[in-house]
Amino acid sequence: MKYLVLPTVSAFAIMLSACSGPDTGDGNDPEGSTVPAETDTSDTAGEASTQPDMASGIDALQLIKLDCGSIYVSDLDIFSTAGDYAGQTDTFTDTCWLVRHPKGNLLWDLGLPGSLTSQDEQTTGVFTVSLDQTIGDQLENMGLGMSDIDYVAISHSHFDHTGQVDLLADPLWLVNQLEYDYMFPAPDVSEDMAPEDAGATEEGSDAGTQFPGFEPLRHQIIPDNYDVFGDGSVEIFITPGHTPGHSSLLVNLPETGPVLLTGDVYHRTESRELQRVPQFNSNEEETRASMKVFEDKAEALGAKVIIQHEPGDTDPLPAVLR
């Protein structure tokens, strides 16, 4: 069963624009194939005050945490179908991740909207959100820019993972078919409407889309398990259930070893321990199957698991995971 309890991306953007003007600027024309771009790469970091200069090239894989906001949840009830979280509160971190490879840079997830940096914390429903620095600001502190991002991938299309799409320059968006179709469903066609007219607006785009910032991006539809750089070092693998095409990320670091980023397979350490499924997931059965896939992979690889919303996992990390 699907529960419509999260604010939609468009509704969240409207709420923010009522407080101040949003950031602007998108990518280019859609595209279906990829030509891996080689860019200047460098060393990395996590927080502005501790970020090393990354302007020099790198010769080994690196993983860098980016602070993409904070989310206070006033009632955790919606995060468990078991009903055992009712009345509890928690504060989630919202992390994005920069994967630096000698062949290019991958940005994983896009966090909360960048316009929050010029506003007080904002509340919608049970969520109170805030953001100190945009992804672009943090990259600049490293000696990089948004134009240094070659690829972008989101674990899924919820508002706290898509918020800074407007800051992207011209990366290639890697997305599986299920999540793409979830974000851009085929328009309903009535009997008295020609198929070519369905969903059209005066601007020529789908009037119902909640993801206008993703429409102009060059994109590549990827398989359920996708080797980003072709050498087994970085794999996007599908873990559906939170959304139909939800994915997680494997990064095989030369020193740290395998690292698994959960996306939103889990939101909290307790959710992982108790195998709790949020009420708003698209499919509970698929979620539980994905939890098993994720755990089997973690055990087989002896991987370090990082729950992206869990401060206990993300706060202790070094500036650069190598």
Beta strands, then each sheet from edge to edge (+ up, - down):
strand 1: 62-73
strand 2: 90-101
strand 3: 104-108
strand 4: 122-124
strand 5: 127-130
strand 6: 151-153
strand 7: 172-176
strand 8: 218-222
strand 9: 225-227
strand 10: 234-238
strand 11: 247-253
strand 12: 257-261
strand 13: 304-306
sheet 1: 4+ 5- 1+ 2- 3+ 6+ 7+ 8+
sheet 2: 9+ 10- 11+ 12- 13-
end
